[in-house]
Amino acid sequence: MVTNKKLNAKRKAAAVIVGLGADYASKIYKYLRDDEVEMLTVEIATMRDMGSEAMEGIMEEFYNLCLAQKFVTEGGIEYAKEILNKAFGVQNASSLIEKITKTIRTQSFDFLRKVEVKHLVNFIQNEHPQTIALVLSHLRAEQASEVMAEFSRELQMEVAERIATMDHASPEVVKEVEESLEKKFSSVMTLGLAEIGGVKHMAEILNAADRGTEKYILEELGKKQPELTEEIRKRMFIFEDIVGLDPIFIQRILREVESKDLLIALKGSSKEVSDVFYANMSERMAETMKEDAQYLRAVRLAEVEEAQQRLVAHVRKLEDEGEIVIVRGRKDDLIV
């Protein structure tokens, strides 16, 4: 049995979801990102018995944080401190305020965290140094450092000094600056930042993703927006696309890939895909592969997807080196 003090933030969040019950949990899930839902689900599934005392402690902590958030939202930090000090004492009130301000810090300027560095530099470099310091203080350290590197030496020093001497910023001020910049950013987006995201970028993300993620997103997106999904597919290369390569290229791939990877990859493929591979093998190799496949049992889906991903990675490598040609979109004739 575990105690409240031994639990990390993820496990506490999972405990809150369990404590609220299925009806409330389902409503909360609607506001969460997919990765957050997955994280909570894993935590709940692996949760051990923590006892009623620990659960009560977690729910009380959650309730107090909700109260603190309410007070901060209604009247600001000072108002919240005054009420919380009277209700919980100075030490507990300080702890609650610290957690709330940390949450505010994490969520603020979220609309800038996925912007390319060059666009972010152009967007904020003409702002007041104090505003720039405030923005960079709310970004990931890696992103902020890349932005700083693009500033002039004078601006770097001024912003660095302001960040280093910055202690606290009230949520009200942060919110005001955030809303002002978001309005400006929205207008700039329509003028010059259209290259953020888009079909091409989504295809690049899926090309770099694991096989399971790639399949899931394409299948689910295909149900909702088939035309958009087709546009993405035209700009990327997936395992099933190997069958569309020229036979010479397929034979080249077969000579270079690991037999074990190929065997496992074909275990999870359709008959159409398997037939194309076997048709481009030598008679002896095809017989050996089919015989080995009969004895291959209970292969995990993750292993199949990893093997397929390694084959795709090899194909992309050959394309990058100019060794093979992958036709995307319009099917042009090849001269070989």
Beta strands, then each sheet from edge to edge (+ up, - down):
end
